[in-house]
Amino acid sequence: MSSPRIRRLLSDQQTLLTRLADWPLIEISGSAGMPPEVYRFTYRLRGLFVSPTGDILERDSHVLEVNLSLGYPRRAPQCRMLTPVFHPNFDDSMVCIGDFWAASEGLDDLVIRIGRMIAYQEYNIKSPLNGLAAKWAAQNPGLLPVDGRSVAPPSGATAGSGPMEIAPQVEAVSSEVTETEDPWSQKISI
């Protein structure tokens, strides 16, 4: 008989494979362990990063590594971006998930939430890891979200869906920007 942790890892793996199957915005691009304890996810979402010259630019592909430590699921997964992201809740070594992680949350929901964060559909400027990004987000709400598409795959009664499945409100942003106007056409420098 397997341990509760192994059962949870197997359940997470199956839920991820089912929920993300054929979904173009989030791909499981790698995993390690049997069952997997380390995942690599590739997001095909618009997000921001800072170029070497200090310009804030868009990026359409982001890679996240998730490590499910021995304390998982009682302890939060260790999440870090392998590609640079300019966001209040990301730094070079970690993604801040402590504000919302609960052992009852599925790994699939966490991966989708991080995607929403990359797209600036969700962010917390009150307790940031990156104070400069928090200041920028507070000063530029009309440019957000950077990607208004639904990050979660469409689903009816998918396991793990629930109150966290909140559709982003992008109407106000799209009404401010016409099709010919590109809010990123002018460089933004930090």
Protein Blocks (a to p, Z undefined) as FASTA:
>chain_A
ZZfklmmmmmmmmmmmmmmgoiakbccfbdedjddfbdcdddddddddddfkopacddfb
dcddddddfklckbccddddfbdcddfkbcfkbccfklmgcfklcfklmmmmmmmmmnop
accfklcfblmlmmmmmmmmmlpcfblcdfbdcdfkdghiajklccddfklmmmmpcfkl
cfklpccdZZ
